[in-house]
């Protein structure tokens, strides 16, 4: 999976400068005309038209945040954004694509967020064959399908996995430094991940596993579970039953919502989680919802992935293409800085209070 540049901060600032106030309130609007570094003279009227976004269901709170950000940016540029949702079902999404193409209409561009990246390539091919520009978001294009899209805008899940892997190593080192005996020389880990076939989970697991194994951590097992606390709880219970005898030192959940359920399962099974003589450490890939466990130390660390900014940035990048005919880079990534629990004293300052992205706090970007 190729890695390009991370986020172009200059490009992101251009759109956030005119919508920052609105991001604090979903109902807020602004009359200021947005600009981009690529097309500083483009107006909302020139940019107008219909964009159709194929995305998973917004009952998932992360995706709902993405959609709010995308709608906000689309409104600022004068686009009519139509969102077509599927219940994490690629067959359903395939049908939606065929229905949209059959209906026709004056569509200026498509946003593609597949439920199953590999299985969805045929639908992506159909969208591309229509001659209407397609940009992919959130799930990096399946290998070989890059030619079907004008670019990618969103998270870099390989990088997110690398950040998580480094945090897992930090947690292992903290245990060693504090005299906590590990179950193997480098420590044993389990992984509770997203649903099967979801490219974000595939990329995160691969990148985090590489970091862990390079540091001598043994990955005992992995389960593809879901996105929410209930899925994390069920997945952790299954992995605990399978690997308790070998000894579990570290648990990596793909997001903090999963980690809520993981932590509950660990505690029910007799493990001690938190900064006071823990027997296991829980680490998340990216923040998602409740920050309580990160604040009190039951979650050692996570990454700051801002769903709303991803939605904003996706439309901003598509706007760049529609108004200039090209993108400065195929890869356009949002940042994912690490967030450590203040309970462990890993950093001199409380990152939950000091880290911001484009002026937005951790609380604003992670709690939804």
C-alpha positions in Angstrom: 0.0 0.0 0.0 1.7 3.2 -1.1 2.0 6.1 1.3 2.0 9.6 0.0 2.3 12.9 1.8 0.2 13.4 4.9 -2.2 16.3 5.1 -1.4 19.4 3.3 -2.0 21.8 6.1 -2.2 24.8 3.9 -5.0 23.4 1.8 -7.0 22.3 4.9 -6.6 25.7 6.6 -8.1 27.4 3.5 -11.4 25.8 3.9 -11.4 25.6 7.7 -10.7 29.3 8.0 -14.2 30.0 6.6 -16.1 27.3 8.4 -14.5 27.0 11.8 -17.3 28.8 13.5 -19.9 26.5 11.8 -18.1 23.3 12.9 -18.8 24.2 16.5 -22.6 24.2 15.7 -24.2 21.9 13.1 -26.9 24.5 12.5 -24.6 27.4 12.1 -24.0 29.0 8.6 -21.6 31.6 7.2 -21.8 33.9 4.2 -18.1 34.1 3.7 -16.9 32.7 0.4 -14.4 29.9 0.8 -11.2 29.8 -1.1 -8.6 27.2 -1.9 -4.9 27.5 -2.5 -5.3 25.8 -5.9 -8.1 28.1 -7.1 -8.2 31.3 -5.1 -10.6 33.1 -7.4 -13.2 30.3 -7.6 -16.6 31.3 -6.2 -19.3 29.1 -4.8 -21.5 29.8 -7.8 -18.9 28.6 -10.2 -18.4 25.5 -8.0 -22.0 24.6 -7.7 -23.6 21.3 -8.8 -24.6 18.0 -7.4 -22.2 15.6 -5.7 -23.4 12.1 -4.8 -21.6 10.3 -2.0 -21.9 6.5 -1.5 -21.0 5.8 2.2 -21.9 3.3 5.0 -24.7 4.0 7.3 -24.7 7.2 9.5 -26.1 5.3 12.5 -22.3 4.8 13.0 -21.4 7.9 14.9 -18.0 8.3 13.1 -19.7 8.3 9.7 -22.4 10.7 10.9 -19.6 13.1 11.9 -18.0 12.6 8.5 -21.3 13.4 6.8 -21.8 16.5 8.9 -18.4 17.8 7.9 -18.9 17.0 4.2 -22.3 18.7 4.1 -20.9 21.7 5.8 -18.1 22.1 3.3 -20.4 21.3 0.3 -22.7 24.1 1.5 -19.9 26.5 1.7 -18.8 25.8 -1.9 -22.4 25.8 -3.2 -22.7 22.1 -4.0 -25.8 20.0 -3.4 -24.4 16.9 -1.6 -26.6 13.8 -1.8 -25.6 11.0 0.6 -26.6 7.4 -0.2 -26.1 5.1 2.7 -25.7 1.3 3.0 -25.7 -0.8 6.1 -22.0 -1.9 5.7 -23.3 -4.2 2.9 -21.4 -4.2 -0.3 -24.1 -5.9 -2.2 -26.5 -3.2 -1.1 -24.1 -0.5 -2.1 -23.6 -2.2 -5.5 -27.3 -2.0 -6.1 -27.4 1.6 -5.1 -24.7 2.4 -7.6 -26.6 0.7 -10.4 -29.8 2.6 -9.5 -27.9 5.9 -9.4 -26.3 5.3 -12.8 -29.6 4.2 -14.3 -31.4 7.3 -13.0 -28.8 9.6 -14.6 -29.2 13.3 -13.8 -26.8 16.1 -13.7 -24.1 14.8 -11.3 -20.9 16.7 -11.1 -18.8 14.1 -9.1 -19.0 11.0 -7.0 -17.5 10.3 -3.5 -16.8 6.6 -3.0 -16.5 5.1 0.4 -16.8 1.3 -0.1 -18.1 -1.1 2.5 -15.8 -3.8 1.2 -12.9 -2.3 -0.7 -12.0 -5.4 -2.8 -15.6 -6.5 -3.5 -16.6 -3.0 -4.4 -14.2 -2.5 -7.3 -16.8 -3.5 -9.9 -19.1 -0.7 -8.7 -16.2 1.7 -8.7 -15.4 0.7 -12.3 -19.0 1.4 -13.2 -18.8 4.9 -11.7 -15.6 5.6 -13.4 -16.9 4.4 -16.8 -19.7 7.0 -16.5 -17.1 9.7 -17.2 -18.0 11.5 -14.0 -15.0 12.2 -11.7 -14.8 9.9 -8.6 -12.8 10.6 -5.5 -12.3 7.9 -2.8 -12.5 8.7 0.9 -11.8 6.9 4.2 -10.8 3.5 2.6 -7.6 3.8 0.6 -8.1 2.5 -3.0 -7.8 -1.2 -3.4 -4.5 -2.1 -5.1 -4.8 -1.6 -8.8 -8.0 0.5 -8.6 -6.2 3.8 -8.2 -6.7 4.6 -11.9 -10.4 4.6 -11.4 -10.4 7.7 -9.1 -9.0 11.2 -9.4 -7.5 10.9 -6.0 -7.9 9.9 -2.4 -8.8 12.2 0.5 -9.2 11.1 4.1 -7.5 9.0 6.7 -4.3 7.2 6.3 -5.0 3.9 8.0 -1.5 2.5 7.4 -0.1 5.5 9.3 -2.9 5.2 12.0 -1.8 1.6 12.5 1.8 2.6 12.8 0.9 5.2 15.4 -1.1 2.6 17.3 1.8 0.1 17.1 4.2 2.6 18.6 1.7 3.3 21.4 1.5 -0.4 22.1 5.3 -0.6 22.4 5.2 2.4 24.7 2.6 0.6 26.9 4.8 -2.5 27.0 7.8 -0.5 27.9 5.8 1.3 30.7 4.9 -2.1 32.1 8.5 -3.2 32.1 9.8 0.0 33.7 7.2 -0.4 36.5 8.1 -3.9 37.3 5.2 -5.7 35.8 6.0 -9.2 34.6 5.2 -10.0 31.0 4.0 -13.4 29.8 6.8 -13.6 27.2 10.1 -11.8 26.7 8.5 -9.0 24.6 4.9 -9.3 25.8 1.8 -10.9 24.3 -0.9 -9.0 22.5 -4.4 -9.5 21.0 -6.2 -7.4 18.5 -9.9 -6.5 18.4 -10.6 -5.0 14.9 -13.2 -3.7 12.6 -15.6 -5.8 10.5 -14.3 -8.3 8.0 -13.2 -6.9 4.6 -13.1 -3.3 5.8 -9.9 -1.8 4.4 -9.3 0.5 7.4 -9.1 -2.5 9.6 -6.9 -4.5 7.2 -4.4 -1.6 6.9 -4.4 -0.8 10.6 -3.8 -4.4 11.7 -1.0 -4.9 9.2 0.8 -1.7 10.1 0.4 -2.1 13.9 1.5 -5.8 13.8 4.7 -4.9 11.9 5.5 -2.3 14.6 4.7 -4.8 17.4 6.7 -7.7 15.9 9.7 -5.5 15.3 9.7 -4.6 19.0 9.5 -8.3 20.0 5.8 -8.3 20.9 4.0 -11.6 20.1 0.6 -11.2 18.5 -1.4 -14.1 19.9 -4.6 -13.6 17.9 -6.9 -11.1 16.1 -10.7 -11.0 15.6 -12.6 -8.9 13.1 -15.5 -7.6 15.3 -17.2 -4.3 14.5 -17.0 -0.7 15.5 -18.9 -0.2 18.8 -18.5 -1.2 22.5 -20.8 -4.3 22.2 -18.7 -5.6 19.3 -15.5 -4.9 21.3 -16.9 -6.7 24.3 -17.8 -9.8 22.3 -14.6 -9.9 20.4 -12.5 -9.5 23.6 -14.4 -12.3 25.3 -13.7 -14.7 22.5 -10.0 -13.8 22.4 -9.6 -14.0 26.1 -11.1 -17.5 26.1 -8.7 -18.6 23.3 -5.5 -17.0 24.7 -5.8 -16.7 28.5 -3.5 -19.7 29.0 -0.7 -18.1 27.0 -1.0 -14.9 28.9 -2.3 -11.6 27.6 -0.3 -8.4 28.3 -1.6 -5.9 25.7 -4.9 -5.4 23.9 -5.1 -3.3 20.7 -8.6 -2.2 19.6 -9.0 -0.4 16.3 -10.9 2.5 18.0 -11.8 3.7 21.4 -15.5 2.7 21.0 -14.4 -0.9 20.6 -12.0 -0.4 23.5 -14.8 0.5 25.9 -16.2 -3.0 25.4 -12.8 -4.6 25.5 -12.0 -3.0 28.9 -15.4 -4.1 30.3 -14.6 -7.7 29.2 -11.1 -7.6 30.6 -12.4 -6.5 34.0 -15.1 -9.1 34.1 -12.5 -11.7 33.4 -10.4 -10.6 36.3 -7.8 -8.5 34.6 -6.7 -5.2 36.2 -6.7 -2.2 33.7 -5.4 1.2 34.5 -2.3 2.9 36.0 -2.4 1.2 39.4 -0.6 -2.2 39.1 -2.3 -3.3 35.9 -2.1 -6.8 34.6 -3.0 -5.8 31.1 -2.8 -2.6 29.0 -5.6 -1.5 26.6 -4.6 0.7 23.6 -6.9 2.1 20.9 -6.2 3.0 17.3 -8.2 6.2 17.1 -10.5 8.2 19.4 -14.2 7.6 19.0 -16.8 8.9 21.4 -16.3 8.7 25.2 -13.0 10.0 26.6 -13.6 8.7 30.1 -11.3 5.7 29.9 -8.5 7.8 28.3 -8.8 10.4 31.1 -8.7 7.9 33.9 -6.0 5.7 32.4 -8.0 2.5 31.6 -7.1 3.3 28.0 -3.4 3.9 27.8 -3.4 5.9 24.6 -5.2 6.4 21.3 -4.9 8.4 18.1 -6.7 11.7 17.2 -8.6 11.0 14.1 -11.2 13.7 13.4 -14.2 12.4 11.6 -15.7 15.8 10.9 -12.4 17.2 9.5 -12.2 14.1 7.2 -15.6 15.0 5.7 -14.6 18.6 5.3 -11.3 17.7 3.7 -12.8 15.2 1.4 -15.1 17.8 -0.2 -12.4 20.4 -0.1 -10.1 18.1 -2.1 -12.8 17.2 -4.6 -13.5 20.9 -5.0 -9.9 21.4 -5.9 -10.2 18.9 -8.7 -13.5 20.2 -10.0 -12.3 23.8 -10.2 -8.8 23.2 -11.5 -9.0 19.9 -13.4 -6.3 18.2 -11.3 -5.0 17.6 -7.8 -1.6 18.6 -6.5 -1.3 15.1 -5.0 -3.2 11.8 -5.5 -2.8 11.1 -1.7 -4.4 13.7 0.6 -4.3 12.6 4.2 -5.6 14.1 7.5 -3.3 13.9 10.5 -3.5 11.4 13.4 -1.4 12.6 16.3 -1.1 10.3 19.4 -3.1 11.0 22.5 -1.6 9.6 25.8 -3.7 9.2 29.0 -2.5 11.8 31.5 -2.7 9.1 34.2 0.7 7.7 33.2 2.9 10.8 33.1 4.2 9.8 29.6 4.1 13.5 28.5 4.9 16.6 30.4 1.6 18.2 29.5 -1.9 16.8 29.4 -2.4 16.1 25.7 -6.1 16.0 26.1 -6.0 19.7 26.9 -3.1 20.9 24.8 -3.4 19.2 21.5 -5.6 20.8 18.9 -6.2 20.4 15.1 -7.0 23.6 13.2 -8.2 25.2 16.4 -10.5 22.4 17.5 -9.9 20.7 20.9 -9.7 16.9 21.6 -13.1 17.1 23.2 -14.6 18.7 20.1 -13.1 16.3 17.7 -13.3 13.0 19.6 -16.6 13.2 21.5 -19.6 12.3 19.3 
